[in-house]
Amino acid sequence: MFKNKDALTTNWKPENILHRDQQINELASILAPSLKGNDPSNVFLYGSVGTGKTLIVKHVTEELKSVADDKEIDVNILYINCKMKKVADTEYRLLAKLARQLGEDVPSTGLPTDEIYNRFFSALQDQKGVVVIALDEIDALVKKVGDEFLYNLTRINDDLEHTKVSILGISNDLNFTDYMDSRVKSSLSEEEIIFPPYNAIELREILKERTDKAFVDNMLMDGVISKCSALAAQEHGDARRALDLLRVAGELSERSESDIVEKRHVDMAQSKIERDRVVETVRSQPKHSKLVLYTILEMTSGEEDIATGDVYSEYKELCEELEVSELTQRRVSGLISELDMLGVINAKVISKGRYGRTRQISVDLSENIRGRLEQMVEEKFYI
């Protein structure tokens, strides 16, 4: 059924990037001064997941590097995904990774923060021309360690003699800079590029081009591509989601030994992707987050809404039963907020008049997913 399944993944680089000409031209014009040895503006790219930010950054920076090499101009591109665990998920690891990309030999852990900054600065000093530092999913790192490291990066040009540094930030959070220190915001967001969600028509054209590369001819029933596009358009115009739906639908069709991919396979793919997403999201959470979720699942088994205070009481009893030290109510409230942000639960703030405000918690998950999550926690803690 497949002739090249990679064409349905986000790592695939299409020959023709559709519906992003404006963003490509904007980013290219911002980075173009580096070809004359000048310092490009710092730039921030915003957009929901699956709107093409990383694809466009890699495309434009690769073209920039190619032109620079042809003209023997010193331009260095450093790309790091700040969400990669044990690679760039702390300030130290980020700086160590950047320094290593510049040829500096530094350990993954163990040096004082001042020393890792000095090593990174030394590596930059040895460069000539322009260094573009692309930080993908930068919001994840800032939420974890704060924004001081960003301020240091944006001010580093003041101390460099022969090298010019430009920061290219990529964020899935459209409100990300609202939470940053005003000094960092003014230094970093000199230029901004917005990536709007794809609509259903644009997604259909993207899928059609990928399908021609991915599937053997005549393997899709009429309407399959349109259905994948429509479903993804409903979820914030996420091209990644559309590609996943089509790929998983093809895999399910192949496993069932069907002759073609049908619309029913898309429905099956949607259920499977949602189930896998929630389970994997929860699997990566810390143990107390799992215990809080288990408490909520147990309390909402009758589908009634519950209050934050009630969750904490039950959570404390569970911790005592398991002989685990419980967290404070404030920290548990924070974990509930994180689970809400991840889409695993729904936590809605309601007013109780003179009794103040509380959050009402509900869970909108299928019985299949609830069962898998409960089983995961029970196996982890031998409940």
PyMOL commands that set and color helices and strands:
alter all, ss='L'
color gray80, all
select helices_A, chain A and resi 5-8+21-36+53-70+91-101+113-125+138-145+148-154+156-158+176-179+182-188+200-214+224-234+239-255+263-283+287-299+308-322+329-341+353-355+367-381
alter helices_A, ss='H'
color red, helices_A
select strands_A, chain A and resi 43-47+75-81+129-136+163-171+191-195+306-307+346-351+357-362
alter strands_A, ss='S'
color yellow, strands_A
deselect
rebuild
show_as cartoon
